[in-house]
Amino acid sequence: MKILVAGLAVDSLGAVQTALADQGYELLLEETANLSQIEQLAPEVLVTEASPTDLTCCAVITQLKARESTKVIRVLVVVKGGALERARALDLGADDVLSFPFEPLEFAARVRTQFRERQPEEELRGKLKVAEQKEHLAEIAMDSLSGGTVTGKRLWILPTVVGMAVLAVIATVVTSIAFRKNTKETRQLKAEVARLSTGIGRQGDILQQAQKERAALLASGGTDPANRAALEAQSRSLREKMASAGSADADNIRRELAKTQDRLNRLESDRKIAETIVSKSGSSVCLLHVVVEFLDRSSGKPILVAVDGLGKPIQDEKGMVQLATEGNGPHLQLDIFGTGFLVRKDGQLVTNHHVAEPWWGNDELKKLIEGGASAYALSYTAYFPGSPEGIRAKVERISTEADVATLRLEGTAPAGTLVLSLDDKASSSVSGEPVVLIGYPTGIEGILARAGSDVAERIAGKATSVSQIVAKLAAEKLIRPTTTQGHIGDVLQDKIVYDAATTSGGSGGPLFDHNGKVIGVNFAILNGFGGSNLAVPARYAQQLFK
């Protein structure tokens, strides 16, 4: 059982080593550790530290929990403070938090708890791996029957989908309606694989998913915490060397120390910029809830969930919910979440095309539509931070050039909500400049996770629909966006590449420059490239208002 201890102060490191001595763990001690180092070391548990004034571990935790290969790593954070500091660490995505100083026995018990909670996740991951292998074989079989080829992975960040999982819905709809009977058995196989391999399932899975998907709340701290921690360690080391160095070496050390301090000052400046942007503009960034329904194109009738005489969903021998176009069952729906932000006093919002029309550019939904179903958005609801209820909206315009769209509120935005300014000048996006991203990554699961397990159970435990959960979260004023910081990596003709962390549900979030102007609209991630993300330059959104 491997534990990585990284980024701890001297006193807390000593206490951790004492607490875990003779416990049978393999302890890996690192002064700092970035994402690639942690992935290479592959610990079961990471123990790190966050102080009230320096949350250097925050981005690393965010990245760990956002990546499929590392999110199973349990994170225990040590803080030097009280309830506020513990709450902030939990908001960052930590699995557990303990205030320093702590009792060694309690600390050791907390670590054992992390290993216990990790075990069922590991078992589930093993099952999912087998299911994914089955899915790949099923795809090859389907493509062989249809004469097609296996397509590559998509680039888009899909909005968070809750309720019935997309893949399962697609396969089930195509199978149940049976437009092509000669491929029915193959589609049933794909439906079974999709049901097993999907990560987000039915309504009852939302609480479990919320526990796993801690949203990343980064309202302060450096733009590159791993780099910041390394710089601070270097600064301490240089100061110690100066105290014992001779006159010949003192000047060189002093110059190195000045350079290091200058870089730390720039990181601190970036942090203050982010705090200003969040306090001024955060209330203008809303959670978008889009409800999608489907029609049987041949008859024009809604696709329904088949139910028995007691109103319970009918399932086949494989546990797949059956669908129909006749009967008293509920309409088949997908609850989809993305991000939008206010840009006009008349209530116009900017978001992504693939949030406004979730079936756009979606290969899986394309298969469903080609199978005889048509998708449409039943409703759009915008939830602003601190507002006790949502505001209905409708699609205004959709760009034909980029993944961007506008919606218009059918009511008035909450009092005090500011209109965000779009900066469409090419000179506003420069490589290396700091950026701030605000949005709702992981959708309502992230919001429930930040609310705490007791609140999440109270709100979602007895809810009968996703809409009820969102309405309750709004009523208790728990809906608020998360913030991450980073830098621009590259500026292309139609894309801004940057490294502020996000994930599904963050689609449509505004990307701010250091002046607080919106320079882009988040729309995708580049998997396998250090977590880099892509934004549509603001000029494409600006064109929709001309």
Buried (B, 14 or more C-beta within 10 A) or exposed (E): BEBBBBBBEEEBBEBBBEBBEEEEBEBBBBEBBBBEBBBEBEBBBBBBBBBEEBBBBBBBBBBBBBBEEBBBBBBBBBBBBEEEBBBBBBBBBBBBBBBBEBEBEEBBEBBBBBBEEBEEEEEEEEEBEEBEEBBEEBBEBBBEBEEEEEEEEEEBBBBBBBBBBBBBBBBBBBBBBBBBEEBBEBBBBBBBBBBBBBEBBEBEBBBEBBBBBBBBBBBBBBBBBBBBBBBBBBBEBBEEBBEEBEEEEEEEBEEBBEEBBEBBEBBBEBBEBBBBBBEEBBBBBBBBBBBBBBBBBEEEEBBBBBBEEEEEBBEBEEEBBBBBBEEEBEEBBBBBBBBBBBBBEEBBBBBBBBBBBBBBBBEBBBBBBEBBBBBEBBBBBBBBBBBEEBBEBEBBBBBEEBBBBBBBBEEEBBEEBEBBEBBBEEEBBEEEBBBBBBBBBBBBBBBBBBBBEEBBBEBBEEBEBBBBBBBBBBEEEBBBBBBBBBBBBEBEEEBBBBBBBBBBBBBBBBBBBBEBBBBBBBBBBBBEEEBBBBBBBBBBBBBBEE
